Amino acid sequence: MTLWLTRPRDDAEAMAQALCARGHASLVAPLSEITLHPDAVPDLAGFAGLVFTSRRGVDAVFASAQADHARQMVCFAVGPATAQALRDAQVARVIEGAGRARDLPAAIQAYARAEHTGPLRLFYAAARVISTDLAPTLAQHGHELLRGTLYETVGVRRLPDGVARALHGGELCGVILMAPSAAQTYATLIDDARLRREAHQLTHYCLSAQVAEALQALSPPKLEVAAAPNAQEMLALIGQGAKTDGRC
Amino acid sequence: MAQTPSAQTPAARTPFSLPVRIGTRGSPLALAQAHQVRDMLMRAHGMPEDAFSIVVRTTSGDAIQDRPLSEVGGKGLFTKELEEGLLADDIDLAVHSMKDVATVLPDGLGLHAILAREDVRDAFLSPHAATLEALPQGAVVGTSSLRRQAQVLRARPDLSVVMFRGNVQTRLRKLDEGVADATLLACAGLKRMDMLHHATSIIETETMLPAVAQGAIGIETQNDNAAIIDLIQPLNDQVTALCVTAERAFLRVLDGSCRTPIAGLATLTDGRLSFRGEILSPDGRHAFADAREGPAAQAVSLAQASAHALLDQAGPDFLAAFAP
């Protein structure tokens, strides 16, 4: 029996490894896809540094014609995972933030002060929709931040290949939902495919009450919510649920 | 010379423009709730008052004052126009009393923050008696809530119930004018308007189980508006969100409308969820109740199981009898 991972592929594969280490099989079938726009990376000659709040931005920059130039620049990463992605891309100088986008301007200002750089002109390798605007905070210190849309998340329009077959065949024991938008896409696609009865056999592992709320239309009878909205709690929830369920 | 990214990259959505537009109904209670949300956001982010604007929308539920909403039917009578505003990008977030929110939201919208719950209990207000039990034989109770009507008649079949629409101030005025001998209002609303002193007594939930999601304020936004979702996250109370989601799942299974008296309450203590649910006939003659508890992680499933148990107890025709 298998757990269905609905996150974008990279994230899902990382989670699949973590689940595998705990003895659970999984099916990676994303309900959203990441589209990179490496062609949207501008000529970086006019910038003093690069700002990244996700590995996706790193992927886009280093898939672009500006990759060699970018390796020589100072790169500011939101947290450890993004910083590691930059190091893996052989960036010479990585400044690592504390993990939240809102804390990144402080790290940038600390660098500027330590290096006596004066005002910096920075390029932000961003998503189409961002949660925190760094530019106003940086502008207070005289820094200029130009934002480019280098990647975006798009929900899929039909159930991924293999999922319907696995549902029909009773091969799945649970589905892992990490975002309200993914949960809403899931509910819609299950209904469109007339697989509600089959889906009701699954345990729905939800990152938060908000994710569970987005499943109200489907009303799945087996639903579990993580104690806190993070990957560690999700893994703990799945481990506990799988033990109780006995199928996964 | 470097080109500006915006000249050659796909259009990026600005995180949000200021002021942040907070959509609300126009009743004094709804405005108090919208101001509470604004004040909490100001404190959470150190933002000034002029970073927010309160946008008032009249909803269908506000416009219809001459008949019980149970006669009007339909879902989302107090939320539809606000949701249209969200989808049209006229407002950034909508503040709702969660008990007014339909169990299934329009595509693209989500409840991304639920504030810590206020007092879930009902308050008893009367110039003639200290409690519901103490009302004289045949007294008249004013309420627009089918749930309260059914629960009052269940407890006191001798009383009569009359429709009592309007906001809190209107209902207090009607009580003063003698339209009814008593009324019932949510403690949460009275507290939010600093009017709890008007309550004659408080009815414990063991006596009168509240409406699903009573006392909770929810904030609805577009699902893909990451900036606004991030902005409101500090206001989310995980315990309330879980309890309210469970209660709404219970309501969803019962397919409850405003024509069916339904009550439900989830509470969380030490990682265990307790759930109580109740369905009644509008005349209070028939009532079915269920109570259960289990791990917090299974809150939603537990509440759904409670709804199924009630449906089994009541039989298939019970709710259908009150359907439109």
Contacts between the chains, C-beta under 8 A, distances in Angstrom:
chain1	res1	chain2	res2	distance
A	37	B	9	6.7
A	37	B	10	6.2
A	40	B	5	7.1
A	40	B	8	6.3
A	40	B	9	3.7
A	40	B	10	6.5
A	42	B	2	5.7
A	42	B	3	5.0
A	42	B	4	7.4
A	42	B	5	5.2
A	42	B	8	6.2
A	42	B	9	7.7
A	43	B	2	5.1
A	43	B	3	6.4
A	44	B	2	7.0
A	45	B	1	7.9
A	45	B	2	5.9
A	46	B	1	6.0
A	46	B	2	2.8
A	47	B	2	6.2
A	123	B	5	6.7
A	126	B	12	6.6
A	127	B	226	8.0
A	128	B	10	6.6
A	128	B	11	7.8
A	128	B	12	5.8
A	128	B	13	6.2
A	129	B	12	7.9
A	129	B	13	5.0
A	129	B	224	6.0
A	129	B	225	7.3
A	129	B	226	4.8
A	129	B	227	7.2
A	130	B	12	7.5
A	130	B	13	7.7
A	130	B	15	5.7
A	130	B	226	6.5
A	130	B	227	6.6
A	131	B	15	7.1
A	131	B	226	4.2
A	131	B	227	5.5
A	131	B	229	7.1
A	131	B	230	3.7
A	132	B	15	6.8
A	132	B	227	7.4
A	132	B	230	6.1
A	133	B	14	7.5
A	133	B	15	4.0
A	133	B	16	8.0
A	133	B	227	7.2
A	146	B	4	5.9
A	146	B	5	5.0
A	146	B	6	7.5
A	147	B	5	6.1
A	147	B	6	7.5
A	147	B	12	5.8
A	148	B	5	3.4
A	148	B	6	7.7
A	148	B	9	4.4
A	148	B	12	7.6
A	149	B	5	7.8
A	149	B	9	4.7
A	149	B	10	4.7
A	149	B	11	7.1
A	149	B	12	4.3
A	150	B	9	7.3
A	152	B	10	7.6
A	180	B	110	4.5
A	180	B	112	7.0
A	180	B	223	5.7
A	181	B	110	7.6
A	181	B	223	4.5
A	181	B	224	6.4
A	184	B	107	7.0
A	184	B	108	7.9
A	184	B	110	7.0
A	184	B	223	6.4
A	188	B	107	7.2
A	208	B	238	7.5
A	208	B	241	7.3
A	209	B	114	7.3
A	209	B	238	6.8
A	209	B	241	3.7
A	209	B	242	4.5
A	209	B	244	7.5
A	209	B	245	4.3
A	210	B	110	6.5
A	210	B	111	6.6
A	210	B	112	5.7
A	210	B	236	7.7
A	210	B	241	6.7
A	212	B	242	7.9
A	212	B	245	5.0
A	212	B	249	7.6
A	212	B	300	5.3
A	213	B	110	6.9
A	213	B	111	5.3
A	213	B	241	7.7
A	213	B	245	4.9
A	213	B	248	7.1
A	214	B	110	5.7
A	214	B	223	7.8
A	216	B	103	5.0
A	216	B	104	5.3
A	216	B	105	7.6
A	216	B	248	6.2
A	216	B	249	6.5
A	216	B	252	5.2
A	217	B	104	4.5
A	219	B	249	6.8
A	219	B	252	5.2
A	219	B	253	6.1
A	219	B	304	6.8
A	221	B	301	6.2
A	221	B	304	5.6
A	221	B	305	7.6
A	222	B	301	5.8
A	223	B	249	7.6
A	223	B	298	7.6
A	223	B	300	4.3
A	223	B	301	5.2
A	223	B	304	7.8
A	224	B	297	4.5
A	224	B	298	5.8
A	224	B	300	8.0
A	224	B	301	7.3
A	225	B	242	6.0
A	225	B	245	7.6
A	225	B	296	7.5
A	225	B	297	5.7
A	225	B	299	6.4
A	225	B	300	6.7
A	226	B	297	7.3
A	227	B	271	7.7
A	227	B	296	7.0
A	227	B	297	6.9
A	228	B	238	7.3
A	229	B	238	7.9
A	237	B	297	5.8
A	240	B	297	7.2
A	241	B	297	7.5
